[in-house]
Amino acid sequence: MNLLLIGDLHGRKPRVHFKNFDAIIQVGDVASDKELAPWTKKWFKYIKENPEESISLDKFLVSKLGRKRLKKMEKRSLNVGRKILEYLNSFNKPVFIVPGNWDESYGESKIKNPDKDTYSYLKAFYDWWLGDKINPKLIKGLKNIKDCQYKLRKFKGINFIGYGLVSAPEDLSIRKKGFKINGKINKKQWKILEKSYSKIIVKLDGVFKEADKKLPIIFISHNIPYKTKLDIITDKKSYAYKKHLGSFIARRFCIKYKPILCIGGHIHDHKGKDKIGKTIVINPGFGSNAQVLVEVDNEKGKIKNIKFLK
């Protein structure tokens, strides 16, 4: 079986160079960043220059654009993402996908003001990351698009399991160090955050329990696993320069369940492969040419060949 892996697109229609494939895997972030990316860069610059005055991206955008203008931008962004998925759907091959952090697919949270304090900020993210489906505006009516968010899909003797949305290391201790808004987290709040973090793990573990253990697993994660050569930030302008920003839970999944392949993205600084134990990890890269062709031996449950687009 040949799998066409497609990385983060951010509104860029992929130029499909590989012709012989049985299925497509796309790691999320199909929605456009054309209008919002410049403002996101301004937010990154702000939090780098004001490390003691953290502010969420949403609050920063609202303060600069206004809620009404922001909503219109988000709608246009989704419309572009929808056209990309219509294009991928037209190949009449299954397209296994998870939502990215740009795809307006976050779960609901009771936290009304994430910027109120450190606890509220962290709790909101854990709630958002529990979202269990990609935005219907992106995929409704597209029969070949297979939403894998916290879901198991089977195809040609392979288990496909997905985990999207996440945009940073989920581990509570690391997140606490990274965000200094207002006030310390008390013991009660800490326990709530630990429980929220564990909900993500339990939810993903539950998907694995449904899998046919005789069949190999391919794991699709929006964010690349933590602490590989594929998740280090190399942009000197970034607030996270030289840091690992991959997913803790994706790394845990690879170590515990040993999928034959993990496909992730989100970190645009890299395109390549690495290994976590026996799991091959691939970041297809960013943009319209972010593509990799992977040949899988279904019967032996092994990766036979990996071809990156030159």
Helices and strands as residue ranges (DSSP letters): E 2-6, E 23-26, H 37-49, H 57-65, H 67-89, E 95-97, H 118-128, H 136-139, E 145-147, E 152-155, E 158-163, H 172-178, H 187-209, E 217-223, H 248-257, E 261-265, E 272-276, E 279-283, E 291-297, E 302-308
